[in-house]
Amino acid sequence: MPGSGTRAVRSWMFVPGNRQRFIEKAKASKADAILLDIEDGVLPAEKAEARRMICGSLTKEPEGPRHYVRVNALSTPWLRSDLEAVILPGLEGVCLTKVARADDIKEAASWIETLEKQRGLEVGNIRILAAIESARGLMNALSIADASARIVGLMFGAEDYALDLGLGARREKEAAELLFARSALVNAAAAANALSVDGVFPDLDDPKGLLEDVRQARRLGFTSKSTFNPRQIDTINEIFSPQPDEIEYARKIAAAFREAESRGDAAVAVGGQLVDKPIVLRALRILDIVNE
């Protein structure tokens, strides 16, 4: 999986960067990655304090969540100050918000490289998760994902995207109005060999709706999902992990295909389904995740 190291990233949790108690809880949570926030979760008057708190929180335990910082958009007066504050040892990457075109990534990547060199950090190590939050950003998603080797993935900013399209304030059930955008983002990320991160499910008091939304995200091909509350992490991690029936079927496919290859056959039937090389490779990918 691109950019994920040896451990898959299933869940990304937003954490207000100006709330030390929330930061400490997030670092001890089951989230695979935390997004320490200086953007929408922090008022302008609090952004300097958020930078200060985040700087003191970037030390990371080997088994703890990955550390990303959600910085302000290039169109704001705050991005340069954000980057100057957080490009430090312990930071794995930044989530660049409201990305609309490839040049946004190139400009931010240039700033990051300058700071890495100034601070004696290995050039290229700090990754960029690009948040796609507008119609223009979605139409440019593939060029954005291809804009820099620093890109680790694309994240869908559902609420800002809905605002850009003029959709209603209430999300309807399975969010059919977002289906095209979610699918398009997944395909752009896959084409660039990058992660795809689905947007948050906003209703904390609807566990059934959360389960359905996370399942749909996985069926659409997302590699992971974001949340702003630790109560949703277990569901996200469970659904974005291989399920027992998937693992069992993958093992049957791998075993049957090995037998077929020994006979000189290129395909085999498993449970009445014809299995050829692409299906075998998908099964082996599941088994690789299980064995990590």
Beta strands, then each sheet from edge to edge (+ up, - down):
strand 1: 11-16
strand 2: 33-37
strand 3: 66-71
strand 4: 93-96
strand 5: 127-132
strand 6: 151-156
strand 7: 195-198
strand 8: 224-227
strand 9: 268-270
strand 10: 273-275
sheet 1: 1+ 2+ 3+ 4+ 5+ 6+ 7+ 8+ 1+
sheet 2: 9+ 10-
end
